[in-house]
Amino acid sequence: MPIPEDVTGEEIDKDVRQELQSLPKTLADDVARNLVMVARLLDEDPEGAYGYSKVALRLASRVAAVREAGGFAAYANQKYGEALAEFRAARRMTGSVDLWPVMADCERGLGRPEKALEMAGAPEVQKLDKAGQVEMRLVAAGARRDMGQLDAAIVTLQSPELASNSVQPWTARLRYAYADALLAAGREQEAREWFAKAVESDRDGSTDASDRLAALDGVEFTDALGDDEGDSEDGGEKPSAEAGDKD
């Protein structure tokens, strides 16, 4: 697959670069450049990222960082079985528990929420850092919802991290998940309050909490121009005030 000339491979994390030192230099550079493309495209073009990950895997499947990248690319394309296999391989190579939450979420994707809950109660969770433990809580709550256990999902999300006024990288997503669970359980007023709290903490627009809050308040976004003004002679499209955020 073609790689832009401005991609040198030096952009990757230094720990990954160190892993690649076990390879011949030319091969290491090729793998690094493909890993850079995976990272660049993962959010905006998951299929493209997946293609570059397959190239990297073909070149260096014995490198843990490559297996991990392949896992995230497969995960982004909802290829949960493949993602789980890559994450397991990476974990065997490194012994790290960092991938435990996303591995559990793959189990959800494969229709096995019970397995995800089993993983949420495993000793590995205690070895995760705070961000990993919050992520595991989010996965466990999702598994409860998969099983139709809305009240249990709400209780699962209730935690010191949720109650804290301190804004951390996970705060917006945790508050959003709690609001969404409350809304699913028919607790609309409480859901509105927590969507508002999610908006306050969502500094990088990682959720669509503002849209959800507006919907609860009955706010509708319409075209900025009326029908008469919008029908231009050159047939151009009318600008829209509506914008969507990613989950």
SEZAPA-821407 format. One record per residue (C-alpha): residue number from 0; residue in one letter; z, x, y. Coordinates in steps of 0.05 Angstrom, whole numbers. Each point is the difference from the previous one (the first is absolute). Layout:
! residues N
<resi: NUM; resn: a; Z: Z; X: X; Y: Y>
...
***
This chain:
! residues 247
<resi: 0; resn: m; Z: 0; X: 0; Y: 0>
<resi: 1; resn: p; Z: -17; X: 26; Y: 70>
<resi: 2; resn: i; Z: 57; X: 28; Y: 42>
<resi: 3; resn: p; Z: -5; X: 8; Y: 76>
<resi: 4; resn: e; Z: -7; X: 72; Y: 24>
<resi: 5; resn: d; Z: 63; X: -6; Y: 42>
<resi: 6; resn: v; Z: 42; X: -9; Y: -63>
<resi: 7; resn: t; Z: 23; X: 69; Y: -20>
<resi: 8; resn: g; Z: 56; X: -16; Y: -49>
<resi: 9; resn: e; Z: 51; X: 34; Y: 45>
<resi: 10; resn: e; Z: 22; X: -68; Y: 23>
<resi: 11; resn: i; Z: 40; X: -15; Y: -63>
<resi: 12; resn: d; Z: 75; X: 7; Y: -6>
<resi: 13; resn: k; Z: 24; X: 71; Y: -11>
<resi: 14; resn: d; Z: 36; X: -20; Y: -65>
<resi: 15; resn: v; Z: -66; X: -26; Y: -28>
<resi: 16; resn: r; Z: -36; X: 62; Y: 23>
<resi: 17; resn: q; Z: 52; X: 41; Y: -37>
<resi: 18; resn: e; Z: -12; X: -41; Y: -64>
<resi: 19; resn: l; Z: -74; X: 15; Y: 6>
<resi: 20; resn: q; Z: 12; X: 75; Y: 1>
<resi: 21; resn: s; Z: -1; X: -2; Y: -76>
<resi: 22; resn: l; Z: -75; X: -12; Y: 5>
<resi: 23; resn: p; Z: -56; X: 48; Y: 18>
<resi: 24; resn: k; Z: -8; X: 0; Y: 76>
<resi: 25; resn: t; Z: -68; X: -33; Y: 2>
<resi: 26; resn: l; Z: 23; X: -55; Y: -47>
<resi: 27; resn: a; Z: 65; X: -9; Y: 38>
<resi: 28; resn: d; Z: -39; X: -9; Y: 65>
<resi: 29; resn: d; Z: -45; X: -52; Y: -32>
<resi: 30; resn: v; Z: 59; X: -39; Y: -28>
<resi: 31; resn: a; Z: 37; X: 5; Y: 67>
<resi: 32; resn: r; Z: -59; X: -29; Y: 38>
<resi: 33; resn: n; Z: -5; X: -58; Y: -48>
<resi: 34; resn: l; Z: 74; X: -14; Y: 7>
<resi: 35; resn: v; Z: -7; X: 0; Y: 76>
<resi: 36; resn: m; Z: -54; X: -54; Y: -8>
<resi: 37; resn: v; Z: 45; X: -41; Y: -45>
<resi: 38; resn: a; Z: 55; X: 1; Y: 53>
<resi: 39; resn: r; Z: -49; X: -16; Y: 56>
<resi: 40; resn: l; Z: -32; X: -60; Y: -34>
<resi: 41; resn: l; Z: 58; X: -29; Y: -39>
<resi: 42; resn: d; Z: 17; X: -55; Y: 50>
<resi: 43; resn: e; Z: -67; X: -16; Y: 31>
<resi: 44; resn: d; Z: -47; X: 13; Y: -59>
<resi: 45; resn: p; Z: 38; X: -3; Y: -66>
<resi: 46; resn: e; Z: -64; X: 2; Y: -42>
<resi: 47; resn: g; Z: -23; X: 63; Y: 35>
<resi: 48; resn: a; Z: 69; X: 32; Y: -9>
<resi: 49; resn: y; Z: -3; X: -18; Y: -74>
<resi: 50; resn: g; Z: -68; X: 35; Y: -7>
<resi: 51; resn: y; Z: 26; X: 64; Y: 31>
<resi: 52; resn: s; Z: 63; X: -3; Y: -44>
<resi: 53; resn: k; Z: -43; X: -3; Y: -62>
<resi: 54; resn: v; Z: -36; X: 63; Y: 22>
<resi: 55; resn: a; Z: 66; X: 35; Y: 11>
<resi: 56; resn: l; Z: 25; X: -23; Y: -68>
<resi: 57; resn: r; Z: -62; X: 26; Y: -33>
<resi: 58; resn: l; Z: 10; X: 68; Y: 33>
<resi: 59; resn: a; Z: 75; X: 8; Y: -8>
<resi: 60; resn: s; Z: 34; X: -52; Y: -44>
<resi: 61; resn: r; Z: 57; X: 48; Y: -17>
<resi: 62; resn: v; Z: 25; X: 2; Y: 72>
<resi: 63; resn: a; Z: 56; X: -51; Y: 13>
<resi: 64; resn: a; Z: -22; X: -13; Y: 72>
<resi: 65; resn: v; Z: -69; X: -18; Y: -24>
<resi: 66; resn: r; Z: 27; X: -49; Y: -52>
<resi: 67; resn: e; Z: 44; X: -31; Y: 54>
<resi: 68; resn: a; Z: -58; X: -8; Y: 47>
<resi: 69; resn: g; Z: -40; X: -31; Y: -55>
<resi: 70; resn: g; Z: 57; X: -48; Y: -13>
<resi: 71; resn: f; Z: 4; X: -23; Y: 72>
<resi: 72; resn: a; Z: -76; X: -8; Y: 5>
<resi: 73; resn: a; Z: 0; X: -43; Y: -64>
<resi: 74; resn: y; Z: 60; X: -39; Y: 26>
<resi: 75; resn: a; Z: -36; X: -15; Y: 66>
<resi: 76; resn: n; Z: -57; X: -29; Y: -41>
<resi: 77; resn: q; Z: 47; X: -42; Y: -42>
<resi: 78; resn: k; Z: -16; X: 41; Y: -62>
<resi: 79; resn: y; Z: 73; X: -3; Y: -20>
<resi: 80; resn: g; Z: -6; X: 24; Y: -72>
<resi: 81; resn: e; Z: -38; X: 62; Y: 22>
<resi: 82; resn: a; Z: 47; X: 12; Y: 58>
<resi: 83; resn: l; Z: 61; X: -4; Y: -46>
<resi: 84; resn: a; Z: -31; X: 50; Y: -48>
<resi: 85; resn: e; Z: -13; X: 49; Y: 57>
<resi: 86; resn: f; Z: 70; X: -8; Y: 29>
<resi: 87; resn: r; Z: 32; X: 10; Y: -68>
<resi: 88; resn: a; Z: -41; X: 64; Y: -9>
<resi: 89; resn: a; Z: 21; X: 26; Y: 68>
<resi: 90; resn: r; Z: 73; X: -16; Y: -15>
<resi: 91; resn: r; Z: -3; X: 37; Y: -67>
<resi: 92; resn: m; Z: -28; X: 61; Y: 37>
<resi: 93; resn: t; Z: 52; X: 2; Y: 55>
<resi: 94; resn: g; Z: 61; X: -35; Y: -28>
<resi: 95; resn: s; Z: 7; X: -36; Y: 67>
<resi: 96; resn: v; Z: 23; X: -73; Y: 6>
<resi: 97; resn: d; Z: -35; X: -12; Y: 67>
<resi: 98; resn: l; Z: -55; X: -41; Y: -32>
<resi: 99; resn: w; Z: 48; X: -47; Y: -37>
<resi: 100; resn: p; Z: -6; X: -59; Y: 50>
<resi: 101; resn: v; Z: -76; X: 0; Y: 1>
<resi: 102; resn: m; Z: -1; X: 7; Y: -76>
<resi: 103; resn: a; Z: 44; X: -62; Y: -3>
<resi: 104; resn: d; Z: -47; X: -36; Y: 47>
<resi: 105; resn: c; Z: -58; X: 17; Y: -46>
<resi: 106; resn: e; Z: 38; X: -36; Y: -55>
<resi: 107; resn: r; Z: 1; X: -61; Y: 46>
<resi: 108; resn: g; Z: -74; X: 7; Y: 11>
<resi: 109; resn: l; Z: -10; X: 0; Y: -75>
<resi: 110; resn: g; Z: 38; X: -66; Y: -5>
<resi: 111; resn: r; Z: 64; X: 31; Y: -27>
<resi: 112; resn: p; Z: 54; X: -16; Y: 53>
<resi: 113; resn: e; Z: 54; X: 4; Y: -53>
<resi: 114; resn: k; Z: -18; X: 73; Y: -11>
<resi: 115; resn: a; Z: 3; X: 12; Y: 75>
<resi: 116; resn: l; Z: 70; X: -29; Y: 3>
<resi: 117; resn: e; Z: 21; X: 43; Y: -59>
<resi: 118; resn: m; Z: -24; X: 61; Y: 39>
<resi: 119; resn: a; Z: 38; X: -24; Y: 61>
<resi: 120; resn: g; Z: 65; X: 6; Y: -40>
<resi: 121; resn: a; Z: -16; X: 67; Y: -31>
<resi: 122; resn: p; Z: 40; X: 64; Y: 16>
<resi: 123; resn: e; Z: -61; X: 30; Y: 34>
<resi: 124; resn: v; Z: 11; X: -47; Y: 59>
<resi: 125; resn: q; Z: 65; X: 36; Y: 17>
<resi: 126; resn: k; Z: -39; X: 65; Y: 7>
<resi: 127; resn: l; Z: -47; X: -28; Y: 53>
<resi: 128; resn: d; Z: 11; X: 13; Y: 73>
<resi: 129; resn: k; Z: 17; X: -58; Y: 47>
<resi: 130; resn: a; Z: -73; X: -17; Y: 13>
<resi: 131; resn: g; Z: -15; X: -1; Y: -74>
<resi: 132; resn: q; Z: 60; X: -44; Y: -15>
<resi: 133; resn: v; Z: -23; X: -50; Y: 54>
<resi: 134; resn: e; Z: -70; X: 1; Y: -30>
<resi: 135; resn: m; Z: 29; X: -14; Y: -68>
<resi: 136; resn: r; Z: 39; X: -59; Y: 29>
<resi: 137; resn: l; Z: -65; X: -28; Y: 29>
<resi: 138; resn: v; Z: -34; X: 7; Y: -68>
<resi: 139; resn: a; Z: 58; X: -33; Y: -36>
<resi: 140; resn: a; Z: -1; X: -58; Y: 49>
<resi: 141; resn: g; Z: -75; X: -8; Y: -10>
<resi: 142; resn: a; Z: 11; X: -2; Y: -75>
<resi: 143; resn: r; Z: 52; X: -55; Y: 8>
<resi: 144; resn: r; Z: -51; X: -39; Y: 41>
<resi: 145; resn: d; Z: -52; X: 11; Y: -54>
<resi: 146; resn: m; Z: 48; X: -33; Y: -48>
<resi: 147; resn: g; Z: 12; X: -59; Y: 47>
<resi: 148; resn: q; Z: 71; X: 23; Y: 16>
<resi: 149; resn: l; Z: -1; X: -9; Y: 75>
<resi: 150; resn: d; Z: 75; X: -2; Y: 11>
<resi: 151; resn: a; Z: 9; X: 63; Y: -42>
<resi: 152; resn: a; Z: -55; X: 34; Y: 41>
<resi: 153; resn: i; Z: 37; X: -16; Y: 65>
<resi: 154; resn: v; Z: 66; X: 27; Y: -28>
<resi: 155; resn: t; Z: -35; X: 63; Y: -24>
<resi: 156; resn: l; Z: -24; X: 15; Y: 71>
<resi: 157; resn: q; Z: 69; X: -10; Y: 30>
<resi: 158; resn: s; Z: 27; X: 70; Y: 10>
<resi: 159; resn: p; Z: 32; X: 47; Y: 51>
<resi: 160; resn: e; Z: -70; X: 24; Y: 18>
<resi: 161; resn: l; Z: -21; X: -72; Y: 17>
<resi: 162; resn: a; Z: 63; X: -13; Y: 41>
<resi: 163; resn: s; Z: -4; X: 66; Y: 38>
<resi: 164; resn: n; Z: -21; X: -1; Y: 73>
<resi: 165; resn: s; Z: -28; X: 70; Y: -8>
<resi: 166; resn: v; Z: -76; X: 1; Y: -4>
<resi: 167; resn: q; Z: -25; X: 44; Y: -57>
<resi: 168; resn: p; Z: -71; X: 8; Y: -28>
<resi: 169; resn: w; Z: 13; X: -55; Y: -51>
<resi: 170; resn: t; Z: 36; X: -49; Y: 46>
<resi: 171; resn: a; Z: -60; X: -43; Y: 20>
<resi: 172; resn: r; Z: -25; X: -8; Y: -71>
<resi: 173; resn: l; Z: 69; X: -17; Y: -26>
<resi: 174; resn: r; Z: 12; X: -52; Y: 54>
<resi: 175; resn: y; Z: -70; X: -28; Y: -11>
<resi: 176; resn: a; Z: 11; X: -7; Y: -75>
<resi: 177; resn: y; Z: 66; X: -36; Y: 13>
<resi: 178; resn: a; Z: -31; X: -47; Y: 50>
<resi: 179; resn: d; Z: -58; X: -15; Y: -47>
<resi: 180; resn: a; Z: 48; X: -15; Y: -58>
<resi: 181; resn: l; Z: 41; X: -46; Y: 45>
<resi: 182; resn: l; Z: -62; X: -37; Y: 21>
<resi: 183; resn: a; Z: -23; X: -8; Y: -73>
<resi: 184; resn: a; Z: 69; X: -30; Y: -15>
<resi: 185; resn: g; Z: -9; X: -51; Y: 56>
<resi: 186; resn: r; Z: 51; X: 33; Y: 47>
<resi: 187; resn: e; Z: -47; X: -1; Y: 60>
<resi: 188; resn: q; Z: 48; X: 11; Y: 57>
<resi: 189; resn: e; Z: 32; X: 60; Y: -33>
<resi: 190; resn: a; Z: -70; X: 26; Y: -17>
<resi: 191; resn: r; Z: -20; X: -5; Y: 73>
<resi: 192; resn: e; Z: 60; X: 41; Y: 21>
<resi: 193; resn: w; Z: -16; X: 55; Y: -49>
<resi: 194; resn: f; Z: -74; X: 1; Y: 17>
<resi: 195; resn: a; Z: 22; X: 10; Y: 72>
<resi: 196; resn: k; Z: 45; X: 58; Y: -22>
<resi: 197; resn: a; Z: -58; X: 29; Y: -39>
<resi: 198; resn: v; Z: -44; X: -2; Y: 62>
<resi: 199; resn: e; Z: 54; X: 37; Y: 40>
<resi: 200; resn: s; Z: 1; X: 57; Y: -51>
<resi: 201; resn: d; Z: -75; X: 2; Y: -16>
<resi: 202; resn: r; Z: -19; X: 56; Y: 47>
<resi: 203; resn: d; Z: -65; X: 20; Y: -35>
<resi: 204; resn: g; Z: -26; X: -69; Y: -20>
<resi: 205; resn: s; Z: 11; X: 10; Y: -74>
<resi: 206; resn: t; Z: 11; X: -75; Y: -11>
<resi: 207; resn: d; Z: -30; X: -65; Y: 28>
<resi: 208; resn: a; Z: 69; X: -24; Y: 20>
<resi: 209; resn: s; Z: -23; X: -18; Y: 70>
<resi: 210; resn: d; Z: -54; X: -46; Y: -28>
<resi: 211; resn: r; Z: 49; X: -32; Y: -49>
<resi: 212; resn: l; Z: 49; X: -12; Y: 57>
<resi: 213; resn: a; Z: -54; X: -30; Y: 44>
<resi: 214; resn: a; Z: -21; X: -46; Y: -57>
<resi: 215; resn: l; Z: 71; X: -25; Y: -8>
<resi: 216; resn: d; Z: 4; X: -13; Y: 75>
<resi: 217; resn: g; Z: -65; X: -39; Y: -2>
<resi: 218; resn: v; Z: -40; X: 51; Y: 40>
<resi: 219; resn: e; Z: -75; X: 0; Y: -14>
<resi: 220; resn: f; Z: -48; X: 55; Y: 21>
<resi: 221; resn: t; Z: -67; X: -24; Y: 27>
<resi: 222; resn: d; Z: -64; X: 32; Y: 26>
<resi: 223; resn: a; Z: 10; X: 31; Y: 68>
<resi: 224; resn: l; Z: -64; X: -35; Y: 25>
<resi: 225; resn: g; Z: -16; X: -73; Y: -4>
<resi: 226; resn: d; Z: -61; X: -26; Y: -38>
<resi: 227; resn: d; Z: -42; X: -4; Y: 64>
<resi: 228; resn: e; Z: 16; X: 70; Y: 23>
<resi: 229; resn: g; Z: -5; X: 29; Y: -70>
<resi: 230; resn: d; Z: -72; X: -20; Y: -12>
<resi: 231; resn: s; Z: -33; X: 61; Y: 32>
<resi: 232; resn: e; Z: -76; X: 4; Y: 8>
<resi: 233; resn: d; Z: -5; X: 63; Y: -41>
<resi: 234; resn: g; Z: 35; X: -32; Y: -59>
<resi: 235; resn: g; Z: 58; X: 48; Y: 0>
<resi: 236; resn: e; Z: 64; X: -17; Y: -37>
<resi: 237; resn: k; Z: 58; X: -29; Y: 39>
<resi: 238; resn: p; Z: 62; X: 44; Y: 5>
<resi: 239; resn: s; Z: 60; X: -27; Y: -37>
<resi: 240; resn: a; Z: 74; X: 6; Y: 18>
<resi: 241; resn: e; Z: 19; X: -3; Y: -73>
<resi: 242; resn: a; Z: 21; X: 64; Y: -34>
<resi: 243; resn: g; Z: 30; X: 11; Y: -69>
<resi: 244; resn: d; Z: 52; X: 51; Y: -20>
<resi: 245; resn: k; Z: 3; X: 31; Y: -69>
<resi: 246; resn: d; Z: 59; X: -15; Y: -45>
***
